[in-house]
Amino acid sequence: MLKGLLSVLLVLVALSSTMGKPDKAAVKKEKRVPQTLSRGWGDQLIWAQTYEEALFWARSKNRPLMVIFHLEDCPHSQSLKKVFAEDQDIQKLADEEFVILNLVYETTDKHLSPDGQYVPRILFVDPSMTVRADITGRYANRLYAYEPSDIKLLLSNMQRAMKFLKTEL
Amino acid sequence: MLKGLLSVLLVLVALSSTMGKPDKAAVKKEKRVPQTLSRGWGDQLIWAQTYEEALFWARSKNRPLMVIFHLEDCPHSQSLKKVFAEDQDIQKLADEEFVILNLVYETTDKHLSPDGQYVPRILFVDPSMTVRADITGRYANRLYAYEPSDIKLLLSNMQRAMKFLKTEL
């Protein structure tokens, strides 16, 4: 209850400061919306923060890992994100069967960029920590790119990723 | 508007499902609060997601990086987090002068655990990417640990971290 009141107060403070003449100090005082790990790819999903964390979860839960590379100012990333977040089949499968990670910065692991560091790009990783370079989209020059119209192909690729590779581990 | 209605509906669904006899299916239907990058260490601060991202920002903004290792189920981490989030001097300095990152999983970089992988543990990194192993707390057996009562020492260490090392880069 107190928390609720505080939030309302803070919003009012933020509103009143934006209604005044905007200057640098006022902008700084505005209440920021806390950043989420989902970044809009599915607020109801549990996201890993880092690749190390995601690999740990994939191993311990024996689930495939889906890594989404994207950028906030890339229109292709934004349009893919929209259909990804709205597709109930994808969201359900991601929630129930995958470990998921979305990154706006590249990792140091070159296995996650088999044909370059473009965005949007989606890679699957086996719980045995093998990057599934065999699971690709439909573009020969950017094998791991997906357009919004490829969303069902992505769903089908998620189902493929659930059939684990037989490894020697 | 539609989004607002949907949220209300979802909350109602979540409420009604929690009021019934709890079972596994009902728990799954509850609306989750999206995870934040701050994890309670300062919702109004801009947090980096990964160490790679944090290093990129530190270099490009020429700011020192503060890395906080902690765990959600560690009482020492929780009590330090509380004073950290409530200390206005720390929050202001972190906001204005630092790149900040909080992690619940270790990175693969051994430089971030000079004397082990305990929590809570706070390391500073120079924009030249040198880990400031010289900036320590008051415990000889855990050089980078801080208790809640050490919060002003942490503030003073943040001020020290702002005086960059002279490196040959």
Contacts between the chains, C-beta under 8 A, distances in Angstrom:
chain1	res1	chain2	res2	distance
A	31	B	44	7.0
A	32	B	43	7.7
A	32	B	44	5.3
A	32	B	46	7.5
A	34	B	36	4.2
A	34	B	37	7.3
A	34	B	38	5.5
A	34	B	43	4.3
A	34	B	44	7.7
A	35	B	36	6.3
A	35	B	37	4.4
A	35	B	38	7.2
A	35	B	46	7.1
A	35	B	47	6.3
A	36	B	34	4.2
A	36	B	35	6.3
A	36	B	36	5.8
A	36	B	37	7.2
A	37	B	34	7.3
A	37	B	35	4.4
A	37	B	36	7.2
A	37	B	37	6.2
A	37	B	49	7.5
A	38	B	34	5.5
A	38	B	35	7.2
A	43	B	32	7.7
A	43	B	34	4.3
A	44	B	31	7.0
A	44	B	32	5.3
A	44	B	34	7.7
A	46	B	32	7.6
A	46	B	35	7.1
A	47	B	35	6.3
A	49	B	37	7.5
A	49	B	49	6.1
A	49	B	50	7.2
A	49	B	103	7.2
A	49	B	104	7.2
A	49	B	105	7.2
A	50	B	49	7.2
A	50	B	50	4.8
A	50	B	51	7.4
A	50	B	103	6.9
A	50	B	105	6.0
A	50	B	107	7.3
A	51	B	50	7.3
A	52	B	105	5.1
A	52	B	106	6.8
A	52	B	107	6.1
A	52	B	108	6.4
A	53	B	104	7.2
A	53	B	105	3.9
A	56	B	105	6.3
A	103	B	49	7.2
A	103	B	50	6.9
A	104	B	49	7.2
A	104	B	53	7.1
A	105	B	49	7.2
A	105	B	50	5.9
A	105	B	52	5.0
A	105	B	53	3.9
A	105	B	56	6.2
A	106	B	52	6.7
A	107	B	50	7.3
A	107	B	52	6.1
A	108	B	52	6.4
A	108	B	108	8.0
